[in-house]
Each structure stands twice: as structure tokens, then as C-alpha cells.
Amino acid sequence: MSSVANIKSISYLKSHAAQISEDLMMNGTPFIITQNGEASMVIESVKRYQEKESLIAALKVMALGEKDRLGGKEISVAQSRAQLAAARQKRK
């Protein structure tokens, strides 16, 4: 990711918001916005944000599963399938 080229001031953001939006849709590279010479925010496309949130959620599920496994709370494949089948029946 070449974010060095996408460092812009907050005044640039104010005057070029539409251009930044177009750039995000075209290439997806986020913009780092500075205020008083220091980085203060990152602007990214909604698609990239949603992808990142989905990845974080998947990693959390994996971490919780690993924690359970290490804690001796694992279940067999058969038990897991039985639990899923029971949950599906409750929804019907």
C-alpha cells in the first residue's frame, strides 16, 4: 500500500472531498488526513471498511475457538453437527 502519496491536509479534504471519494472508488487506497502537520484520521472506502470488519470478526471467532480448544472445551464433529441441527429445528 502506497499511503505516502495519499497524505493530505484537512484543508485539502474540505476542498477536494468529491475528488477523494472518486479516488477511493477507483483504487481503494486510503487517505491519511493531517491536522496541524500530524496524522489525525484515515479515510477509506466503505467496501474496504466492510472487508476489514469481516476479517476482524472472523479472526475473533477463530481466537475464541482456539481459546476454547486450549481450555479443554472442544467438542467432536458429531456433537457439533447435532448442536447445529438442534439450532435449526428451534428456528423452524
C-alpha positions in Angstrom: 0.0 0.0 0.0 1.5 3.3 -1.1 -0.1 5.5 1.5 2.7 8.1 1.4 1.2 9.5 -1.8 -2.2 9.8 -0.1 -1.3 12.0 2.8 -3.4 15.2 2.6 -4.2 18.1 4.9 -7.6 18.6 6.4 -8.0 21.7 4.3 -7.4 19.6 1.1 -10.1 17.2 2.4 -12.5 20.2 2.8 -11.9 21.5 -0.7 -11.5 18.2 -2.6 -13.9 15.8 -0.9 -15.5 14.7 -4.2 -12.1 14.0 -5.7 -11.1 12.0 -2.7 -14.3 10.0 -3.0 -13.7 9.3 -6.6 -10.1 8.2 -5.9 -11.3 5.8 -3.2 -13.8 4.2 -5.6 -11.1 4.0 -8.4 -8.2 2.5 -6.5 -9.3 1.9 -2.9 -6.1 3.2 -1.3 -7.0 5.1 1.9 -6.1 8.7 2.6 -4.3 9.8 5.7 -5.5 13.2 6.7 -3.3 15.6 8.7 -4.2 18.4 11.0 -1.5 20.8 12.2 1.1 18.6 10.5 0.2 15.4 12.3 -1.9 12.4 11.1 -5.4 12.7 12.6 -7.6 10.3 10.6 -7.8 7.8 7.8 -10.4 7.9 5.1 -11.2 4.6 3.3 -13.9 3.3 1.0 -17.0 1.6 2.5 -16.1 -1.6 0.7 -12.6 -1.7 2.2 -14.0 -0.9 5.7 -16.6 -3.7 5.4 -14.0 -6.2 4.2 -11.8 -5.2 7.2 -14.6 -5.6 9.7 -15.5 -9.0 8.3 -11.9 -10.1 8.6 -11.7 -8.9 12.2 -14.9 -10.7 13.0 -13.6 -14.0 11.5 -10.3 -13.6 13.5 -12.3 -13.1 16.7 -14.3 -16.2 16.1 -11.1 -18.2 15.4 -9.4 -16.8 18.5 -12.4 -17.7 20.7 -12.4 -21.2 19.2 -8.7 -21.6 19.9 -9.2 -20.4 23.5 -12.0 -23.0 24.0 -9.8 -25.7 22.5 -6.9 -24.8 24.8 -9.3 -24.7 27.7 -10.5 -28.3 27.0 -13.9 -27.2 25.8 -13.7 -28.8 22.4 -16.5 -31.0 21.0 -16.5 -33.7 18.4 -17.7 -33.2 14.8 -20.7 -35.3 15.6 -21.6 -33.2 18.7 -21.2 -30.0 16.6 -23.5 -31.3 13.9 -26.1 -32.3 16.5 -26.0 -28.8 18.0 -26.4 -27.2 14.6 -29.3 -29.5 13.8 -31.0 -28.7 17.1 -30.5 -24.9 16.5 -32.0 -25.2 13.0 -35.0 -27.1 14.5 -35.6 -24.3 17.0 -35.7 -21.7 14.3 -38.5 -23.5 12.4 
